[in-house]
Amino acid sequence: MLFLVSLGFGFGPLYQRAGAGNYLQYLVPGIIVMGILFPSVFSGIEIIWERQFGFLKETLVAPVSRFQIVLGRTLGGATTALFQGTIVLVICSIAGFRVANFFLLPVAFGFMFLIALLGNAIGTAIGSVLDDVQGFQLIMNFLVTPLFFLSNALFPVDGLPALLKLLVHLNPLSYGIDGLRGALSQAFLFGPGIDLVILGGVTSVLLGVGSYLFSRIEL
């Protein structure tokens, strides 16, 4: 809400006077992703808590594979993050954001769910190799904050310095935000196919890495 009010209404008039249109329409998909990404990544901290309090040991003795446990945790965390993102979307709609085509809402929710899976995969991978909550928070802030701010969430890519533009294009989150923005505002930068392939591919790889690291946990 702070980002929505301070940036959306603070920089909105400047953005419009520059001839770039309605900044709120551009900003809201990034705000939705923020509401999805950070909670989904920090869900990995539950692995550390459960390990410290002994709950993880009880989970691992269940007659299912560790891959199934990771899959269940990831899908559960992603579903929760998707609901949070939906709440943010409703709040932004009240604040003045308008969906360009309601028939593309399923596509938007699909990208939101993939972003939530990406965040959960990152959190699971980091949480599986750390034993300290403070260390998890430090690494997550060092990793997730640049991942968000070095994307196209808050500013357009056109006109950026070459190095910053390269970082935005190398950032997989940029493609998730572009897919969500295109579905909500019909303003794709990379194209829906490229967005889906890159975001889905990176998410699949990170899910595999997270599953492998979780399977190596020793209690």
N, C-alpha and C positions, 0 to 999 in steps of 0.2 A: 504494500500500500504506500509506503514511503517513496519507493522508486516511481510508482505510478503517479503520485501527486507531484513530487518535486521535479521529475523529469518531464512527465507527460504534459503537465500544465505549466511548468516553469520554462522549459525550452520550446514548448509548442509554438508560441507566437514567433520566436526567432526562426524556427524551422519553416513556418509558413511564409514569413517575409522573405526567406531565401528562395522561395518558389518551389519547395520540395513537397508541398502538400500538408496533409494532416499528420503530425508527428505521433499523435495518440494511436492512430491506425498502424503505424510502423512499430511503435514501442510495445504494444500489448502482447504480441506473441513472445517477445523476449521476457516480459514479466511473467507470463504463464510458464515459460521454461524455467525461470528462476524458482517459481513455486513448486516445480516438479523435481528439478535436478538436485537441489541442496538437501531436501528431506530424503530423497531416495538414496543418495550417496551416504548420508549419515546413518542410514539403516544398518550399514555394515558395523557400526559400533555395538550393535546388539550381540554380535558374535563374541566380542571381547567381554562384554558384561556376562553373557551366558557361560563363557569359559571360566571367568573368575568366580561365579557363584555356583558352578557345578551343573547348571541346567543343560549345557551343551553335551556333557557326558551322557545324560539321560536320553538326549535326542539321538546321539550317535549309536546307542545300543539298540535302537529300533530296527526291526527286521526289514529295512529298506536300504538301498544303496545311498552313498553320500551324494551322488549326483541327483537323486530324487529329492534329497533334503535341500540341496542348493536350489534346485528348480522350484520347489515349493516356496522356499523363503523368497526367492527372486520374484516369482509371480505375485506372491502376497504383497511384498513391498512395492512392486510396480503398480498394483491395483490401488493401494492406498495413495500413492503419489498421483495417480491418474485422477482420483476423486479430489485431491487437493488442487490439482491444476484446473479441474472443472469448476471448483468454487471460485478460483481466481478469475476464470473466464466470465463467470456470472457477475462478479463484482466489477470487472472492467466494462462489461456491457452496461451496467447501471451507470458507470462513470462516463459513458458516451461512446464506447467502442461499438462498431457495427460489423456484423458478419456479412461479407459480400454475397456469399452463396450458401444457403443452409443445406443444400444437397451435398456439399463438400465437407460437412461436419464429420461424417464417419472417417474421412481421410485425415482430418485434423486430429481426431481422437487416436487414430492409428499412429501418427507421428508422436503424439504425446505419450502413448504407451511405449513406443520404442525408446524415447528419451528416458523414460522412467526405468526401463530395462537396462539401458546404458549406465545410468547412475547406480543402480543396484549392483550391477556387475563390477563396477569400480569399487564400490564400498565393500563387497564381498571379498574381492581380491586383496585389498589392503587390510581388512579386518582379519583375514585368515593368517597373515604373517606377523601381526603385531600382538603384543600382550598388554600394552599400556594404552589407556583411554586418551591420555594427554598426547601421546605420540600420534595416535590416529587423528585427533583434531588438528594437530600441527601439519601433518602430511596432507590432509584433506583441504585445509585452507590454502596450502602451498600449491595444490594441484587443481582443485575445483574452481577457485576464484579466478586464476588466469584462464582456465578453460572457458568460463562464462564471459569474462570481459574481453578476451581476445577472440570473440566471435562476432557475428553480425546482429547480436541481440539489441544493442543500444544505438548503433550508428550504421549508416549505409557503407558498403564496401567501396563504392565509386569515389574516387578522389583521395583515397588513403595513400600514404607513402608505400613504396613498393614492398619494403620489408614487412610492414604491418598487414598489407594485403595478402602477402604470402602466408603469414601466420593464420590469418582468417581462413584461407583456402585449405590449409593443412589441418584445421581444427574440425574434427568430425561433428562437434556440436553445431557448427555453422550450418551444416546440411539439414540437421533436425529442425533448427529454427527456421530455415528457409522453407522447408516442407510445410511446417505449421503456418508460417506467414502466408505462403501461397494458397493453402487450403482455406484460410480465414479471410484473406484480403485479395486473393487472386493476383499476387505479385511475386511470382517465382523469380529467383535470381539464377540458380543453377539448373532448375527444371525438376519436376517431380520424380522422374526416373532416376536421375543422378542422385538426388537426395535420398531416395529409398535404398538404392544399392549401396552407397557409401555408409549411411547410418546403420543399415541392417548388417552389412559386412563387419564393420567395426564392433557393433554390439555382439554379434555372434562370436567373434574372436575373444572379446573380453569376457563373455560368459564362459567360454571354454577355459580361459586362464583362471577365472575365479573358481570354477568347479575343480580344476586340478589343484589349486592351492588349498581349497577347503578339504579336499581328499587327503592332503598331506598333514592336516592338523594332528598334533600329538598332545594328548592330555596327561 
